[in-house]
Amino acid sequence: VQLQASGGGLVQPGGSLRLSCTTSEGIFSTAIMSWYRQAPGKQREWVATISSSGDSTYAGSAKGRFTISRDSAENTMYLQMSSLKSEDTAAYYCKMIGRGSIYWGQGTQVTVSS
């Protein structure tokens, strides 16, 4: 199973980015999907999760600024990020839990800087 994350880049404080995580696997529609991030020198931390039915939960740092969503027709999960801050700078990873296994995508780098 491969997960492909994309959409990272350099953005100014207060700006927005949308991350995508795509898989070709048919298990996507029933999988629990999440975003994590890891800043340099820090542990990987959970950002948000969306269930197969579309229910979402967020870390406190993401609540109100980030929106997680999914499109089962495209086997793609998104993370819409707005009001970005320098402390959001990190590599962002997608995670899929399905068929009793956990799968990780490669990271996509988000840098928030003026």
N, C-alpha and C positions, 0 to 999 in steps of 0.2 A: 504494500500500500504506500503510495506516495502522496504527500501533501505539498503543494506549491504555494508559498506565501509571496505576495508582491505588494507594491504600492508605497513602500517606504521612500524616504527622501529627506531633503533639508527644507525646513519650513520655519518661518519667523514666529516668535511668540505671539499667541493669539490667533494663529492660523489654523487651517484644517487639513486633514489628510484622510483618505479612505484606504484601508488595507483590505486585501482579498486573500482568501485561502481556498484553493481549488484542488479537488481530487477527482480522479477518474473512476473511483470505486463506487459500486452500487450501494455500499452500506451507508453512504452519506445520509440518506433520508432518515435512517433510524439511529444515527450516531449522535452522541452528545459532543458538541463542539465548543472549544474554548480558545481564548487568547491569553497568552502569558507574555511577560517582557523581562528582560534582563539588562540592567545597566552595568557599565564597567565596574568591576570590583564588588558587585552586589549579587545576591542570590536571585534566581529566577522567581518572579512573583506573578500571581494570578491576576488577570485583569477583568475578564468577563466570561460568562458561559451562556450558551443557548441550548435548550433541549430540542429534541426532535419535533416537539409540538410548538416550538417557538417561544417558550418561556425563557426569560433572560434574568440573569443576576450579575451584579457588578461589584467590584472592589470599591471601597470608599473613594479612592483616588480617581476613579473613572466615572463614578455616578454623576449624572447631570451633564457630563461633557462628552462621553463616548456612547455610541449606540452599536450594539452587536445585532446582526441580522443574518439570515440565511436564505438561499434560493435553491431549493432541492432540484428544480429543473436544470440548474446549471452546476449542481454539486459544488456550490461555492458559499463560503461564509465571508461576511464583511465585518469590518470594524470602522465605523465612521467616527473620527476623532475631531473635536473642535475645541476652541479656546486652549490650544496647546501651550504648555509651559516647558521651561527648560528641563524641569525634572521628569518630563515625559520622554526625554531622550533615552533610547534603549534599543536593543534588538528585540523585535516582536516575533513571537512564535505561535503557530497554531497547533492545536492538539485535538485529536479525534479519539473518542472512546466508542468502539464498536466491535461486535462479535467477541466480546470479552477481552479485547486487547486495546492497548494504548499506542497511538501513532503520533509522531511529531513531525512537523514540517521544518524546513530550514528557516532561519531567521531573516527578517527584513528590517533593515536599519532605519530608525526614525531619529532624526537629529533636529532639535528645536533650538534655534540660535539666530540671533540678529547679525 
